Amino acid sequence: MAATYGKYPSLDKQWRKMMFSFFQYQSTKCRNATQEEWKIRRLIWDFKDGKAFTYVAHLVANKLIQLYGTETNNMVFACVPASSAEKNEKRYKCFSSLVCQLCGMNNAYEHINIKGEKSAEHDNVDKNDIQNKQVIEFDQDFFKGKKVIVFDDILTKGFAYAIFANKIEKLGAEVLGGLFIGKTVYNN
């Protein structure tokens, strides 16, 4: 991320915060992935499909407890919305509930409403042609004055995380950082 500092001043402050990923995610552009890299790909793809959320929830909750201890009881867990309300529910409803149950955080899931759709950041589309028809509505009273951890499944360049974190901070919250299942790496 350091190379992008300065180019996007409104996002820089988010990229300077704690950003932890559990695995390196080998881009599918790499055809000769190892068995372990394929295992990580399948875990992330299964998570996106609403499966494997129990395993990931335990990873996330344990990391949050390691980082913040009992302070998690005074914090909010918020997931960067998926590309549609349907995908968001499948991916995050049970997952975020379990994370919060395991570590005592407050769940933001019911306080973020998604309407419309957007292209995923990693889709192979010309970014200039994207017409983002997704609207994200927040319960401002819920977020005001809260400390928030943001979660997303994949950290590619960090734009989705940083933009979402900025929106939450405009509501009066403080984003402490982000957790990700995987961070995209490109090894050829």
C-alpha positions in Angstrom: 0.0 0.0 0.0 2.8 2.4 0.7 3.3 3.2 -3.0 -0.3 4.6 -3.2 0.1 7.1 -0.4 -0.5 10.6 -1.6 -2.4 9.7 -4.7 -5.7 9.2 -2.8 -5.5 11.5 0.3 -9.0 10.7 1.5 -8.1 7.0 1.6 -4.6 7.3 2.9 -5.6 7.5 6.5 -7.4 4.2 6.2 -4.5 2.4 4.5 -2.2 3.5 7.4 -4.4 1.7 9.9 -4.1 -2.0 11.0 -4.8 -4.2 8.0 -4.4 -7.9 8.8 -5.0 -10.8 6.4 -4.8 -14.4 7.4 -3.6 -15.8 4.1 -1.9 -14.8 0.9 -4.5 -15.2 -1.9 -2.8 -16.3 -5.2 -4.5 -14.5 -8.0 -6.3 -16.9 -10.5 -4.1 -15.3 -13.2 -1.4 -17.6 -11.8 -2.1 -21.0 -13.4 0.6 -23.0 -11.5 -0.7 -22.5 -8.0 0.5 -24.9 -5.3 -1.8 -27.3 -3.5 -1.8 -25.0 -0.5 -2.6 -22.0 -2.7 -5.6 -23.9 -4.1 -6.8 -24.7 -0.6 -6.8 -21.0 0.3 -8.6 -20.2 -3.0 -11.3 -22.8 -2.2 -11.7 -21.5 1.4 -12.3 -17.9 0.1 -14.6 -19.0 -2.7 -16.5 -21.2 -0.3 -16.8 -18.3 2.2 -18.1 -16.0 -0.6 -20.8 -18.7 -1.3 -21.9 -18.7 2.3 -20.0 -21.8 3.2 -16.9 -22.1 5.4 -18.1 -19.2 7.5 -17.8 -21.1 10.8 -14.1 -21.7 10.3 -13.5 -18.1 9.2 -15.6 -16.7 12.1 -13.4 -18.6 14.6 -10.2 -17.2 12.9 -11.5 -13.7 13.0 -12.9 -13.8 16.6 -9.7 -15.3 17.9 -7.7 -12.6 16.2 -9.9 -9.9 17.6 -9.6 -11.2 21.1 -5.8 -11.5 20.7 -5.7 -7.8 19.5 -8.3 -6.2 21.8 -9.1 -8.6 24.6 -12.3 -7.6 26.5 -12.4 -4.2 24.7 -14.2 -6.1 21.9 -17.3 -5.7 24.1 -17.2 -2.0 23.3 -16.6 -2.4 19.6 -18.5 -2.8 16.4 -17.9 -5.4 13.7 -18.8 -4.2 10.1 -18.5 -6.1 6.9 -17.8 -4.4 3.6 -21.0 -5.1 1.6 -21.0 -7.7 -1.1 -22.1 -6.7 -4.6 -25.8 -7.3 -4.0 -28.2 -7.6 -1.0 -28.7 -11.3 -1.7 -24.9 -12.0 -1.8 -24.4 -9.9 1.2 -26.9 -11.8 3.2 -25.5 -15.2 2.1 -22.0 -14.1 2.9 -22.2 -12.1 6.0 -25.5 -12.6 8.0 -24.6 -15.8 9.8 -20.8 -15.1 9.7 -21.0 -11.7 11.4 -23.5 -13.0 14.0 -21.1 -15.8 14.9 -18.0 -13.5 15.1 -19.9 -11.2 17.4 -21.2 -14.1 19.5 -17.7 -15.5 19.9 -15.9 -12.3 20.8 -18.6 -10.1 22.3 -18.6 -7.4 19.6 -21.6 -5.5 18.4 -22.9 -6.6 15.0 -23.4 -3.9 12.4 -25.0 -6.3 9.9 -28.6 -5.2 10.7 -27.5 -1.5 10.6 -26.3 -1.5 7.0 -28.9 -1.7 4.2 -27.9 -2.5 0.6 -30.0 -1.6 -2.4 -29.0 -2.3 -6.0 -25.8 -3.9 -7.2 -22.2 -3.1 -8.0 -19.3 -4.9 -9.8 -16.8 -6.6 -7.5 -13.5 -4.8 -7.3 -11.7 -7.8 -8.8 -14.1 -8.4 -11.7 -12.4 -8.2 -15.1 -14.2 -5.1 -16.2 -13.1 -1.7 -17.3 -13.3 0.4 -14.1 -14.4 3.4 -16.3 -17.4 1.5 -17.6 -18.8 0.6 -14.1 -22.1 2.2 -13.3 -22.3 1.6 -9.6 -26.0 1.2 -8.9 -25.5 0.1 -5.3 -26.7 2.3 -2.5 -25.5 1.6 1.0 -27.7 3.1 3.8 -26.3 3.3 7.4 -28.0 3.6 10.7 -26.1 6.7 11.8 -27.2 6.5 15.4 -25.8 3.0 15.7 -22.3 4.0 14.5 -21.9 7.4 16.1 -19.2 7.4 18.7 -18.3 3.7 18.2 -15.0 2.0 17.5 -15.3 -0.2 14.5 -13.4 -3.1 12.9 -14.1 -3.5 9.2 -14.0 -7.0 7.6 -13.7 -7.9 3.9 -13.0 -11.3 2.4 -10.2 -10.2 0.0 -7.8 -7.3 0.2 -6.6 -6.6 -3.3 -5.8 -2.9 -3.5 -7.7 -1.8 -0.5 -10.1 0.6 -2.2 -13.3 -1.1 -1.1 -12.1 -1.2 2.5 -10.9 2.4 2.6 -14.0 3.8 1.0 -16.3 1.9 3.3 -14.2 2.9 6.3 -14.4 6.6 5.3 -18.2 6.3 5.1 -18.4 4.9 8.6 -16.2 7.6 10.0 -18.4 10.3 8.4 -21.1 8.9 10.6 -19.0 9.8 13.7 -17.4 6.4 14.3 -13.7 5.6 14.6 -12.4 2.8 12.3 -9.5 1.0 14.0 -8.6 -1.1 11.0 -9.5 -4.0 8.8 -9.3 -7.8 8.8 -9.3 -9.9 5.6 -9.3 -13.6 4.9 -6.8 -13.1 2.2 -4.5 -10.6 0.6 -4.1 -10.9 -3.2 -0.6 -11.6 -4.4 0.6 -11.9 -7.9 3.4 -14.4 -8.4 4.0 -15.7 -11.9 
